[in-house]
């Protein structure tokens, strides 16, 4: 099947070259905007909303006030303390302040890119992929919510002989996911929590569709299941045992555990958002080891992502 890629576009917020955590070998990871989940621990808050957002880095601001001069909506002003302040309720994310900024203190997170434009970036590291067994991974956000773009991008990469991976939370209609799988050599699948009500508390939605998709997917593709270990939220023995039992039953044998960290916390403030887990400490090595041991009892191959 030939897919015309010339006019297909998607909202991209980052393209990370030389990535080693999103599949085998050295990879380029394409991060897309928009996600149906609202995970309390999300370390990519810039991925959640489907359209561009303004990220502000006050440490880079030299108070030149060029941003104030070009803002037509009164969203950027000088505060009582003389520093720049942003009223996000007024900001239209037009990008004029970003263009005016001399120091990179303002960044638009998310831009519309064509498939061929992304492929040009991906192809810069073809030699690294071939020497390391790497390739390209499409992540997010939730990439299946830009299904046409993802399908075209992965198909185009397949044409170039690249290994392809899809990183998904699994909350997508099966026929949409199935249409993408033809061009995905590997699927990285996030499994947040086995209990649907707990899943809803932690992410905003239940997990019924997610578990159904994972069970069907495990019969069709190579899958690596990713389990976030969030102290006090997902790392209970009950949840880890339920995860291990389920994965062993459906034949998904490879698991990556993802210990919680606080590296993404600063992004929330820069985006004008609140972070929900300020009191949660990073996952300890001891706690991570205990979870790994539980999963291994079910015959699973477990690594740390």
Residue frames as qw, qx, qy, qz and C-alpha x, y, z in Angstrom:
[[0.000, 0.888, 0.460, 0.000, 0.00, 0.00, 0.00],
 [0.425, 0.267, 0.001, 0.865, 1.36, 3.39, -1.01],
 [0.215, -0.810, -0.440, 0.323, 0.68, 6.35, 1.29],
 [0.336, 0.708, 0.100, 0.613, 0.95, 9.86, -0.13],
 [0.573, -0.496, -0.359, 0.545, 3.00, 11.82, 2.40],
 [0.339, 0.353, 0.116, 0.864, 3.46, 15.18, 0.72],
 [0.242, -0.552, -0.122, -0.789, 0.51, 16.94, 2.39],
 [0.726, -0.512, -0.458, -0.020, 0.15, 15.00, 5.66],
 [0.126, 0.587, -0.401, 0.692, 1.13, 17.03, 8.72],
 [0.675, -0.490, -0.540, 0.111, 1.27, 16.48, 12.47],
 [0.251, -0.896, 0.155, -0.331, 1.80, 18.50, 15.62],
 [0.819, 0.070, -0.378, 0.426, 5.33, 17.79, 16.89],
 [0.344, -0.933, 0.047, -0.097, 6.85, 19.21, 20.08],
 [0.318, -0.731, 0.585, 0.146, 10.29, 17.61, 19.94],
 [0.909, 0.341, -0.240, 0.013, 12.54, 15.39, 17.86],
 [0.525, -0.718, 0.456, 0.001, 15.19, 13.80, 20.04],
 [0.728, 0.512, -0.455, 0.015, 18.18, 12.40, 18.19],
 [0.381, 0.353, -0.770, 0.371, 20.55, 9.83, 19.67],
 [0.679, -0.382, 0.221, -0.587, 17.87, 8.44, 21.99],
 [0.328, 0.255, -0.906, 0.077, 18.70, 5.18, 23.79],
 [0.231, 0.041, 0.768, -0.596, 15.61, 4.70, 25.97],
 [0.622, 0.345, 0.174, -0.681, 12.82, 4.29, 23.41],
 [0.927, 0.347, 0.000, -0.144, 13.57, 0.95, 21.81],
 [0.883, -0.155, 0.208, 0.391, 16.65, -1.00, 20.72],
 [0.630, 0.247, 0.196, 0.710, 19.86, 0.67, 19.61],
 [0.124, -0.314, -0.042, 0.940, 20.39, 4.34, 18.87],
 [0.187, 0.627, 0.735, 0.180, 17.14, 5.95, 17.79],
 [0.048, -0.148, -0.047, -0.987, 15.45, 9.19, 16.88],
 [0.018, -0.507, -0.816, 0.277, 12.28, 9.74, 18.91],
 [0.083, -0.339, -0.326, -0.878, 9.56, 11.94, 17.44],
 [0.035, -0.352, -0.724, 0.592, 7.33, 13.38, 20.18],
 [0.095, -0.455, -0.566, -0.681, 3.80, 14.35, 19.17],
 [0.217, -0.132, 0.329, -0.910, 1.31, 16.66, 20.86],
 [0.683, -0.165, -0.165, -0.692, -1.96, 15.59, 22.46],
 [0.215, 0.077, -0.950, 0.212, -2.86, 12.88, 24.96],
 [0.563, -0.465, -0.451, -0.513, -6.19, 11.46, 26.25],
 [0.706, -0.412, -0.491, 0.301, -4.68, 10.73, 29.68],
 [0.081, -0.862, 0.174, -0.470, -3.81, 13.14, 32.45],
 [0.818, -0.145, -0.448, 0.329, -1.26, 11.12, 34.42],
 [0.415, -0.907, -0.057, 0.037, -0.43, 12.84, 37.69],
 [0.653, -0.520, 0.328, 0.443, 3.29, 12.08, 37.22],
 [0.698, 0.639, 0.220, 0.237, 3.58, 13.01, 33.54],
 [0.506, -0.538, 0.171, 0.652, 7.09, 14.33, 32.87],
 [0.236, 0.121, 0.503, 0.823, 6.14, 15.74, 29.46],
 [0.175, 0.624, 0.556, -0.521, 3.34, 18.19, 30.32],
 [0.173, 0.516, -0.306, -0.781, 4.00, 19.97, 27.03],
 [0.066, 0.021, -0.907, -0.416, 2.67, 16.85, 25.30],
 [0.186, 0.367, 0.829, -0.380, -0.77, 16.84, 26.89],
 [0.376, 0.693, 0.233, -0.568, -2.50, 19.62, 24.94],
 [0.744, 0.371, 0.494, 0.255, -2.88, 19.03, 21.21],
 [0.383, 0.865, 0.103, 0.307, -1.91, 22.56, 20.10],
 [0.511, 0.388, -0.330, 0.692, 1.19, 24.73, 20.73],
 [0.525, -0.801, -0.270, 0.104, 1.88, 26.13, 24.22],
 [0.206, 0.839, -0.285, 0.416, 4.17, 28.87, 25.47],
 [0.828, -0.334, -0.260, 0.367, 7.06, 27.77, 27.66],
 [0.019, 0.931, -0.146, 0.333, 8.78, 30.56, 29.60],
 [0.813, -0.087, -0.305, 0.489, 12.31, 30.27, 31.02],
 [0.199, -0.976, -0.063, -0.068, 12.72, 33.20, 33.44],
 [0.697, -0.507, 0.246, 0.443, 16.37, 32.30, 34.06],
 [0.558, 0.195, 0.435, 0.680, 17.14, 33.32, 30.46],
 [0.098, 0.891, 0.386, 0.219, 15.11, 36.52, 30.54],
 [0.473, 0.002, -0.124, 0.872, 17.15, 39.78, 30.49],
 [0.006, -0.736, -0.491, 0.466, 14.05, 41.95, 30.97],
 [0.221, -0.031, 0.394, 0.891, 14.47, 43.71, 27.61],
 [0.338, 0.486, 0.495, -0.636, 10.65, 43.93, 27.47],
 [0.188, 0.207, -0.628, -0.726, 10.49, 43.31, 23.73],
 [0.110, -0.296, -0.945, -0.086, 7.86, 40.66, 24.50],
 [0.045, 0.589, 0.539, -0.600, 5.72, 43.28, 26.26],
 [0.131, 0.473, -0.222, -0.843, 5.90, 45.61, 23.26],
 [0.252, 0.118, -0.755, -0.594, 4.71, 43.01, 20.73],
 [0.014, 0.303, 0.934, -0.188, 1.93, 41.39, 22.79],
 [0.221, -0.272, -0.372, -0.860, -1.40, 42.56, 21.35],
 [0.587, -0.457, -0.607, -0.281, -3.52, 40.87, 24.00],
 [0.325, -0.717, 0.291, -0.543, -2.04, 42.28, 27.21],
 [0.950, -0.219, -0.222, -0.015, -0.90, 38.82, 28.29],
 [0.747, -0.008, -0.216, 0.629, 2.73, 39.83, 28.87],
 [0.131, -0.934, -0.054, -0.328, 3.31, 42.74, 31.21],
 [0.355, 0.378, -0.568, 0.639, 5.83, 44.12, 33.71],
 [0.582, -0.560, -0.589, 0.044, 4.88, 43.14, 37.24],
 [0.343, -0.928, -0.024, -0.146, 5.09, 45.30, 40.39],
 [0.730, -0.536, 0.266, 0.332, 8.52, 43.85, 41.09],
 [0.123, 0.766, -0.427, -0.464, 9.79, 44.92, 37.68],
 [0.300, -0.182, 0.900, 0.259, 9.91, 41.39, 36.30],
 [0.421, 0.066, -0.576, -0.698, 8.05, 40.03, 33.30],
 [0.426, 0.096, 0.795, -0.421, 4.80, 38.26, 34.07],
 [0.223, -0.031, -0.761, -0.608, 2.38, 36.27, 31.88],
 [0.586, 0.129, 0.438, -0.670, -1.39, 36.12, 32.18],
 [0.153, -0.052, 0.934, 0.319, -2.03, 32.76, 30.54],
 [0.334, 0.572, 0.701, -0.264, -5.78, 33.40, 30.41],
 [0.303, 0.833, 0.009, -0.463, -5.09, 36.22, 27.93],
 [0.182, -0.493, 0.708, 0.471, -2.29, 34.58, 25.95],
 [0.792, 0.454, 0.049, -0.406, -3.30, 33.49, 22.45],
 [0.726, -0.225, 0.566, 0.319, -0.03, 31.59, 21.81],
 [0.571, 0.808, 0.050, -0.138, 0.49, 33.63, 18.66],
 [0.869, 0.032, 0.109, 0.481, 4.28, 33.31, 18.88],
 [0.282, 0.874, -0.014, 0.396, 5.11, 37.00, 18.41],
 [0.450, -0.832, 0.305, -0.110, 6.82, 37.22, 21.79],
 [0.887, -0.153, 0.349, 0.261, 8.88, 34.16, 20.92],
 [0.642, 0.587, 0.172, 0.462, 10.06, 35.81, 17.71],
 [0.001, -0.925, 0.096, -0.368, 10.89, 39.02, 19.62],
 [0.743, -0.643, 0.177, 0.064, 12.83, 37.30, 22.41],
 [0.353, 0.800, -0.484, 0.045, 16.59, 37.73, 22.04],
 [0.158, -0.543, 0.784, -0.255, 17.71, 35.07, 24.54],
 [0.500, -0.010, -0.841, -0.204, 15.44, 32.06, 23.98],
 [0.167, -0.043, 0.694, -0.699, 13.53, 32.66, 27.19],
 [0.669, 0.286, 0.297, -0.618, 10.29, 31.96, 25.32],
 [0.029, -0.177, 0.915, 0.361, 9.67, 28.79, 23.35],
 [0.740, 0.099, -0.084, -0.660, 6.64, 27.57, 21.43],
 [0.343, -0.179, 0.920, -0.067, 6.14, 23.93, 22.35],
 [0.565, 0.417, 0.709, -0.066, 4.62, 22.35, 19.28],
 [0.223, 0.542, -0.320, -0.744, 4.72, 23.04, 15.58],
 [0.842, 0.401, 0.251, -0.259, 3.04, 21.63, 12.52],
 [0.151, -0.543, 0.725, 0.396, 5.45, 19.50, 10.51],
 [0.797, 0.352, -0.261, -0.415, 5.03, 17.50, 7.33],
 [0.972, -0.127, 0.191, 0.049, 5.96, 13.83, 7.09],
 [0.767, 0.484, -0.071, 0.416, 8.81, 14.52, 4.66],
 [0.016, -0.830, 0.297, -0.472, 10.13, 17.29, 6.91],
 [0.726, -0.541, 0.373, -0.203, 10.36, 14.87, 9.84],
 [0.967, 0.148, 0.127, 0.164, 11.89, 12.14, 7.67],
 [0.475, 0.745, -0.241, 0.402, 14.67, 14.52, 6.67],
 [0.324, -0.724, 0.472, -0.385, 15.64, 14.86, 10.34],
 [0.913, -0.211, 0.321, -0.137, 15.32, 11.12, 10.97],
 [0.893, 0.410, -0.004, 0.183, 17.51, 10.21, 8.00],
 [0.109, 0.876, -0.408, 0.234, 20.44, 12.26, 9.31],
 [0.392, -0.548, 0.702, -0.232, 21.40, 9.40, 11.63],
 [0.920, 0.202, -0.180, -0.284, 20.85, 6.38, 9.38],
 [0.537, 0.458, -0.663, 0.251, 24.42, 5.21, 9.91],
 [0.213, -0.341, 0.686, -0.607, 23.93, 5.11, 13.70],
 [0.822, -0.004, 0.186, -0.538, 20.72, 3.10, 13.33],
 [0.868, 0.329, -0.354, -0.111, 22.34, 0.49, 11.13],
 [0.395, 0.450, -0.694, 0.399, 25.43, 0.10, 13.32],
 [0.183, -0.216, 0.685, -0.671, 23.43, -0.18, 16.56],
 [0.121, -0.339, -0.927, -0.107, 20.24, -1.92, 15.47],
 [0.071, 0.404, 0.422, -0.809, 18.29, 1.28, 16.14],
 [0.120, 0.486, 0.697, 0.514, 15.69, 3.23, 14.22],
 [0.166, -0.307, -0.022, -0.937, 12.84, 5.66, 14.77],
 [0.149, -0.418, -0.839, 0.315, 10.27, 5.76, 17.58],
 [0.194, -0.496, -0.263, -0.804, 7.06, 7.79, 17.53],
 [0.319, -0.330, -0.725, 0.514, 6.00, 8.85, 21.01],
 [0.146, -0.728, -0.367, -0.560, 3.99, 11.60, 22.69],
 [0.581, 0.178, -0.027, -0.794, 1.63, 12.51, 24.11],
 [0.686, 0.138, 0.705, -0.112, -0.35, 9.76, 22.46],
 [0.044, -0.328, 0.609, 0.721, 0.74, 9.31, 18.84],
 [0.153, 0.331, 0.901, 0.238, -2.31, 7.29, 17.78],
 [0.137, 0.769, 0.464, -0.418, -4.41, 10.44, 18.19],
 [0.272, 0.725, -0.320, -0.545, -2.62, 11.71, 15.09],
 [0.803, 0.017, 0.594, 0.034, -3.08, 8.36, 13.39],
 [0.700, 0.700, 0.131, 0.057, -2.88, 9.48, 9.76],
 [0.123, 0.894, -0.421, 0.094, 0.38, 11.30, 10.37],
 [0.535, -0.500, 0.678, -0.062, 1.91, 8.43, 12.39],
 [0.850, 0.239, 0.468, 0.011, 0.91, 5.81, 9.84],
 [0.589, 0.800, -0.037, 0.107, 2.39, 7.86, 6.99],
 [0.089, -0.845, 0.516, -0.107, 5.59, 8.59, 8.92],
 [0.654, -0.329, 0.680, -0.029, 6.20, 4.97, 9.91],
 [0.826, 0.454, 0.331, 0.033, 5.38, 3.79, 6.38],
 [0.392, 0.886, -0.227, 0.101, 7.88, 6.27, 4.98],
 [0.307, -0.695, 0.644, -0.091, 10.55, 5.08, 7.43],
 [0.827, 0.010, 0.561, -0.027, 9.83, 1.48, 6.46],
 [0.708, 0.703, 0.045, 0.039, 10.46, 2.40, 2.84],
 [0.176, 0.842, -0.478, 0.178, 13.93, 3.52, 3.92],
 [0.768, 0.095, -0.611, 0.168, 14.55, 0.19, 5.68],
 [0.044, -0.452, 0.531, -0.715, 14.44, 1.67, 9.19],
 [0.324, -0.310, -0.860, 0.243, 13.29, -0.20, 12.29],
 [0.261, -0.470, -0.121, -0.834, 10.13, 1.47, 13.61],
 [0.261, -0.272, -0.817, 0.436, 8.57, 1.61, 17.07],
 [0.312, -0.611, -0.308, -0.659, 5.28, 3.00, 18.36],
 [0.192, -0.046, -0.690, 0.697, 5.07, 4.22, 21.98],
 [0.394, -0.426, -0.429, -0.692, 1.42, 4.21, 23.07],
 [0.305, -0.180, 0.616, -0.704, -0.76, 4.42, 26.17],
 [0.011, 0.154, 0.981, 0.115, -3.25, 2.12, 24.43],
 [0.261, 0.559, 0.558, -0.555, -6.33, 4.33, 24.80],
 [0.245, 0.376, -0.464, -0.764, -7.40, 4.23, 21.17],
 [0.854, 0.242, 0.150, -0.435, -10.01, 2.44, 19.07],
 [0.737, -0.193, 0.609, 0.222, -8.66, -0.92, 17.93],
 [0.696, 0.587, 0.351, 0.218, -9.23, -0.32, 14.22],
 [0.136, 0.969, -0.192, 0.074, -7.15, 2.88, 14.46],
 [0.478, -0.647, 0.590, 0.076, -4.33, 1.10, 16.26],
 [0.809, 0.116, 0.558, 0.144, -4.48, -1.86, 13.90],
 [0.573, 0.804, 0.120, 0.104, -4.07, 0.44, 10.91],
 [0.021, -0.904, 0.424, -0.057, -0.77, 1.71, 12.32],
 [0.754, -0.409, 0.513, 0.019, 0.61, -1.68, 13.36],
 [0.866, 0.460, 0.145, 0.133, 1.37, -2.68, 9.77],
 [0.471, 0.743, -0.213, 0.426, 4.27, -0.23, 9.84],
 [0.377, -0.753, 0.425, -0.332, 5.43, -0.70, 13.45],
 [0.633, 0.268, -0.716, 0.122, 8.10, -3.34, 14.10],
 [0.381, -0.144, -0.724, 0.557, 7.85, -2.86, 17.86],
 [0.338, -0.732, -0.284, -0.519, 5.25, -1.47, 20.24],
 [0.234, 0.067, -0.620, 0.746, 6.12, 0.13, 23.57],
 [0.436, -0.558, -0.540, -0.455, 2.92, -0.07, 25.62],
 [0.059, -0.347, 0.507, -0.786, 2.33, 1.82, 28.87],
 [0.571, -0.443, -0.681, -0.120, 0.50, -0.07, 31.61],
 [0.084, -0.589, 0.263, -0.760, -0.29, 2.47, 34.33],
 [0.362, -0.185, 0.698, -0.590, -2.44, 0.47, 36.78],
 [0.135, -0.109, -0.958, -0.230, -4.43, -2.77, 36.70],
 [0.030, 0.555, 0.737, -0.385, -7.39, -1.55, 38.75],
 [0.212, 0.589, 0.485, 0.610, -9.70, 0.56, 36.59],
 [0.276, -0.914, -0.288, -0.071, -10.89, 2.86, 39.37],
 [0.570, -0.609, 0.142, 0.533, -7.34, 3.51, 40.53],
 [0.487, 0.185, 0.469, 0.713, -6.37, 4.06, 36.91],
 [0.037, 0.808, 0.437, 0.394, -9.13, 6.66, 36.66],
 [0.439, -0.866, -0.107, 0.216, -7.90, 8.45, 39.77],
 [0.590, -0.443, 0.315, 0.597, -4.34, 8.56, 38.45],
 [0.316, 0.001, 0.578, 0.752, -4.97, 9.33, 34.77],
 [0.346, 0.272, 0.032, -0.897, -8.54, 10.59, 34.44],
 [0.728, 0.186, -0.376, -0.543, -9.86, 7.53, 32.57],
 [0.872, -0.208, 0.405, -0.181, -10.51, 3.84, 33.18],
 [0.136, -0.542, 0.766, 0.318, -8.35, 1.10, 31.72],
 [0.779, 0.221, 0.550, -0.205, -10.83, -1.30, 30.07],
 [0.687, 0.720, -0.044, -0.088, -10.00, -0.35, 26.47],
 [0.051, 0.787, -0.614, 0.030, -6.30, -0.25, 27.29],
 [0.516, -0.288, 0.800, -0.109, -6.23, -3.79, 28.65],
 [0.796, 0.429, 0.396, -0.161, -8.32, -5.11, 25.77],
 [0.516, 0.818, -0.245, -0.064, -5.96, -3.55, 23.25],
 [0.139, -0.669, 0.728, -0.056, -2.88, -4.88, 25.00],
 [0.698, -0.046, 0.702, -0.134, -4.27, -8.40, 25.05],
 [0.766, 0.599, 0.223, -0.069, -5.03, -8.31, 21.32],
 [0.272, 0.884, -0.380, -0.023, -1.75, -6.62, 20.51],
 [0.435, -0.556, 0.708, -0.023, 0.36, -9.20, 22.34],
 [0.795, 0.179, 0.579, 0.002, -0.85, -11.84, 19.88],
 [0.626, 0.755, 0.181, 0.071, 0.20, -9.80, 16.83],
 [0.357, 0.829, -0.245, 0.354, 3.39, -7.83, 17.53],
 [0.618, -0.015, -0.475, 0.626, 6.55, -7.66, 19.55],
 [0.312, -0.842, -0.172, -0.405, 5.53, -5.68, 22.62],
 [0.430, 0.053, -0.562, 0.705, 7.52, -4.19, 25.48],
 [0.379, -0.784, -0.451, -0.198, 5.20, -3.23, 28.32],
 [0.273, 0.367, -0.356, 0.815, 6.25, -0.22, 30.36],
 [0.520, -0.665, -0.536, 0.013, 5.12, -0.03, 33.99],
 [0.062, 0.685, -0.248, 0.682, 5.64, 3.28, 35.84],
 [0.608, -0.336, -0.617, 0.370, 6.67, 2.79, 39.46],
 [0.107, -0.639, 0.045, -0.761, 5.19, 5.72, 41.41],
 [0.226, 0.013, -0.797, 0.561, 5.70, 5.42, 45.18],
 [0.214, 0.259, 0.613, -0.715, 2.39, 4.99, 46.97],
 [0.542, 0.418, -0.012, -0.729, 0.40, 5.02, 43.72],
 [0.814, 0.367, -0.320, -0.317, 1.39, 2.20, 41.36],
 [0.326, 0.502, -0.779, 0.184, 4.11, 0.28, 43.22],
 [0.684, -0.313, 0.448, -0.483, 1.94, -1.73, 45.60],
 [0.233, -0.206, 0.946, 0.089, 2.52, -5.47, 45.72],
 [0.543, 0.444, 0.644, -0.305, -1.14, -6.00, 44.78],
 [0.498, 0.779, -0.042, -0.379, -0.83, -3.96, 41.60],
 [0.103, 0.625, -0.733, -0.247, 2.54, -5.38, 40.57],
 [0.373, -0.023, 0.926, -0.056, 1.30, -8.95, 41.12],
 [0.576, 0.589, 0.465, -0.324, -1.86, -8.24, 39.14],
 [0.355, 0.786, -0.343, -0.372, 0.27, -6.77, 36.35],
 [0.091, -0.445, 0.879, 0.148, 2.56, -9.78, 36.31],
 [0.493, 0.205, 0.826, -0.179, -0.33, -12.25, 36.28],
 [0.553, 0.712, 0.224, -0.370, -2.08, -10.42, 33.43],
 [0.265, 0.754, -0.508, -0.321, 1.03, -10.06, 31.29],
 [0.235, -0.274, 0.930, 0.069, 2.01, -13.70, 31.74],
 [0.559, 0.372, 0.694, -0.260, -1.51, -14.80, 30.77],
 [0.556, 0.772, 0.114, -0.286, -1.62, -12.79, 27.54],
 [0.870, 0.193, 0.202, 0.407, 1.92, -13.71, 26.52],
 [0.216, 0.914, -0.141, 0.313, 3.55, -10.27, 26.85],
 [0.889, -0.233, -0.217, 0.328, 6.91, -11.41, 28.19],
 [0.514, 0.203, -0.128, 0.824, 9.06, -8.26, 28.03],
 [0.291, -0.889, -0.353, 0.002, 8.63, -5.52, 30.64],
 [0.377, 0.363, -0.234, 0.819, 10.39, -2.24, 31.32],
 [0.364, -0.757, -0.472, 0.268, 9.81, -0.72, 34.74],
 [0.265, 0.628, 0.041, 0.730, 10.07, 3.07, 34.82],
 [0.448, -0.445, -0.523, 0.573, 11.00, 4.35, 38.31],
 [0.012, -0.943, -0.314, -0.111, 9.45, 7.70, 39.19],
 [0.517, -0.083, -0.085, 0.848, 11.68, 10.77, 39.13],
 [0.006, -0.835, -0.360, 0.417, 11.10, 14.52, 39.44],
 [0.427, -0.128, 0.380, 0.810, 13.04, 15.66, 36.36],
 [0.092, 0.492, 0.582, 0.640, 9.95, 17.01, 34.60],
 [0.229, -0.696, -0.564, 0.380, 8.65, 19.01, 37.56],
 [0.195, -0.459, 0.045, 0.865, 10.18, 22.31, 36.44],
 [0.070, 0.206, 0.661, 0.718, 8.37, 22.17, 33.10],
 [0.129, -0.688, -0.714, 0.000, 5.03, 22.68, 34.82],
 [0.209, -0.738, -0.190, 0.613, 5.98, 26.06, 36.23],
 [0.180, -0.290, 0.452, 0.824, 7.46, 27.11, 32.87],
 [0.065, -0.323, -0.762, -0.558, 4.14, 26.22, 31.20],
 [0.339, -0.249, 0.132, -0.898, 2.06, 27.93, 33.89],
 [0.770, -0.228, -0.499, -0.325, 0.71, 24.62, 35.19],
 [0.527, -0.584, 0.478, -0.391, 0.58, 23.01, 38.62],
 [0.467, 0.260, -0.845, 0.005, 2.36, 19.75, 39.40],
 [0.761, -0.423, -0.206, -0.447, 0.29, 17.28, 41.43],
 [0.926, -0.219, -0.263, 0.160, 2.99, 15.14, 43.05],
 [0.148, 0.808, -0.360, 0.443, 5.27, 17.67, 44.72],
 [0.556, -0.587, 0.478, -0.343, 5.37, 15.59, 47.92],
 [0.993, 0.060, 0.098, -0.021, 6.22, 12.27, 46.22],
 [0.326, -0.699, 0.575, 0.274, 9.88, 11.26, 46.49],
 [0.509, 0.485, -0.630, -0.330, 11.70, 9.49, 43.63],
 [0.972, -0.093, -0.136, -0.168, 11.40, 5.71, 43.54],
 [0.423, -0.692, 0.585, 0.013, 14.12, 4.06, 45.60],
 [0.368, 0.431, -0.800, -0.198, 16.47, 1.44, 44.19],
 [0.164, -0.054, 0.930, -0.323, 15.27, -0.99, 46.85],
 [0.566, 0.388, 0.433, -0.585, 11.62, -0.46, 45.95],
 [0.565, 0.555, -0.400, -0.462, 12.40, -0.86, 42.25],
 [0.167, 0.333, -0.928, -0.009, 14.26, -4.12, 42.90],
 [0.367, 0.122, 0.806, -0.448, 11.32, -5.52, 44.88],
 [0.640, 0.505, 0.128, -0.565, 8.91, -4.77, 42.02],
 [0.439, 0.535, -0.659, -0.295, 11.27, -6.39, 39.53],
 [0.065, -0.191, 0.963, -0.180, 11.51, -9.52, 41.67],
 [0.543, 0.300, 0.584, -0.524, 7.71, -9.80, 41.83],
 [0.636, 0.585, -0.156, -0.478, 7.37, -9.48, 38.05],
 [0.259, 0.496, -0.817, -0.137, 10.15, -12.01, 37.44],
 [0.399, -0.046, 0.856, -0.327, 8.22, -14.61, 39.43],
 [0.698, 0.486, 0.339, -0.403, 5.73, -14.65, 36.55],
 [0.750, 0.139, 0.504, 0.405, 8.44, -15.56, 34.06],
 [0.329, 0.934, 0.140, 0.028, 8.74, -12.04, 32.67],
 [0.669, 0.149, 0.002, 0.728, 11.94, -10.54, 31.29],
 [0.190, -0.942, -0.264, 0.081, 12.30, -7.25, 33.19],
 [0.549, 0.213, -0.052, 0.807, 14.58, -4.29, 32.56],
 [0.165, -0.725, -0.308, 0.594, 14.77, -0.75, 33.96],
 [0.434, 0.725, 0.332, 0.418, 13.94, 1.97, 31.44]]
